[in-house]
Amino acid sequence: METHQKQFESRKENPTYWHNKSHDLFVSARTLWNAMQENRGLEVNCLAAYKMLLGMSFELLIKAHCVGSGVKFADTHDLAALARTANFPISNDENGILKVLSEYIIWDGRYPVPKKAQHLENHWKNQKKVLNDKEKLGSLTVLFSNDKLDFEYFLPIWRKYSDLFMERYNWAAEGDCDLIGLADYVPNQF
């Protein structure tokens, strides 16, 4: 077998490759997040890319679980569907977040518009529902961002499934976040 074919098969079948790529994307998202916190002007240009990186990271983390357990997964970027395939115990809140991030992987992190106008409307409605909390101010109902896609909010969710990966596939000590460079993560520091 040719070297490139061996490498292809190894990367395809080894869940550690999938997890490592997930980690790389997650660290890239963190780096972009920290840069946006230092320079708020970057949010206008980088927020969609940040959300895309978060989503792609989670997609590969889920697929790492599937590869590790031998579960076939669909050729999709639908994170909620992939999480169900991997038998992840996701909450309703996490399910909503995964649906939002899926749209950033599919189109909103890469293109100015989706393939159909209805997808744009659905995405906006879903984001409004998932990423905002309602509060009554007199007779008005006001929406406030709930910060669910802030890195600090998402970090424990990613860690939970990364730790589960380590536990199940025994390639690192349980909870050994030092191995992946997130144990001592402090917001706004590199």
N, C-alpha and C positions, 0 to 999 in steps of 0.2 A: 504494500500500500504506500502511496506517495506521502511525503511528509505533510503537505498541506491537507491531504485527506484525513490523515491521522489526527492532526491538530483540530480539524473541523469536527470530527466525531468526538474527540475528547471534550472540546468546548461545548458541544451540543448536549452531551450526556452527563457532564460533571456539574452538579448543582453549585459547587463553589465558584466556578466561573460566572454563573448567573448572579450569585450573591455579590461577588466582588464588583461586577459591573453596576449592580444596584447601588452598592456603596459609593462607587465613583460618582454616579449621578447625584446621589444624595449629598455628598460633600460639595459637588458643584453647585447644587441648589443652595446649600448653606453659605457658600462663598458669595454667591450672587445676593442672597438675602442680607448678609452683613454689609456688602457694598451699598445696597439700597438704604440700609439704616444709617450709614455714614453720610450718604448723599441722597437725600429724599428726591432730588430731581431725577435720579435714575429709575424710580418706580414707574414713571410714565413709559419709559423705553424697555424696562426689563421685567415687569411684573408677570406678563404672560409667559415669558421664557422661564422664569422662576417656577411658575405653576406647572409648566410642561415638564421641567426637570424633576419636580416632586412626583408627578404622575408617572413618568418613565421609570423613576427609581422604584416606585411601589410596584409597577407592572413587573419589573425584573425580579423583585423580591418575591412576589407571588409565584412567578414562573420558576424561580429557584426551588420553592417548596414542591411544585409539581414535578420538576425534573428529579428532585431527590426522592420523591415517593413513587415515581414511575407513573404518575397520572398524566394522561394526555390532555393538553389544553387546546382550546380553539384558537384559530388565527384571528385574534381580536385584541382591541385595546380597551375593551369594556372591563374596567377594573372590578366592578361589583360582580360581574359574571365570573371573572377569573378567580376572585376571592371565594366565591361559592364552589367553583371547581376544586380549589385547593383545600376546601373544608375549613376556611378561616371562620372563626366565631366573631363576625363583625357586628357591631351595634348598628342601630338605625342611623345614628349620627355619622358613623364611619361610612356607611353605605352611601349616604348623601354626598359626603366629601369625595368618595371614590367616583361617583357619577360626574361631579364637577371636574375633577382632574382628568377623567377620561376624555372630555371634550377638548382639554388643552393638549393632550397627546394627539388626538385625531386631527384637530384643525386649529384651535384658537392660539396655540403656541407657535404655529408655523405659517398659517395663512390668514389673510384679512377677512375671509368669509368662508363659511362651510359650503358644501355642495348644494344645499337647499335652504331657502329662507326659513322654513319651519324649524330647522335645526338651530338656527340663530335664536329664534324666539324661545324655543324650549330651553336652550342653554341659559339665556338671560333669566327666564322664570326660575329655573333650578338654582342658579346662583343666588338670586334674590331670596329664595326660600331657605337655602342651606347656609349661606354666608352672612345672614343678617338676623338680628333679633328685633322683635317688635316691642315698642313701649308706648303706653298712652301718655300723652301730654295734653291734659285738658280734653278737648273733644277730638284732638288729632291723634292718629297713630303714626309714630315715627319709626323708621328703620335705622338701626345702628349696626355697624359692622361688628361681628362677634369674633373676629380675628382667627377663625378656624384654619386658615391657611398660612398663618404666621408660622415661621420655622419653629418657634418655641412650643406652639400648640401641636404641630405635626410630629416633632421629634419623639415624644413618648409612643405614639402610634407606630412609627417606623421601628423604633427600638423593640417594641413588643413582638413584632413579627420577625425581626432580625434575631432576637434572643430565642424565639421559638424555633427558628431555622437552626441555630447553633445547638440547641437542646436536642432536636430531632435527628440531626445529621452528625452530631458529635464531632464536629471539626474544630470547636473551640469550647472552652469552659463556659458553663451557663452564666449569662450576664457579663461576659468578658468584653465589654464595650471598648476597652483599651485596644483590643485587636483591630477594631474598625475605626479607631480615632475619634470616638464620640463620648467617651467616659467623662472627660473633664470639659465638655463643651460649655462655654459660658457665652450667652448671647452677646453679639456685637464684638467678639474677639475672634481672631484667626488662630 
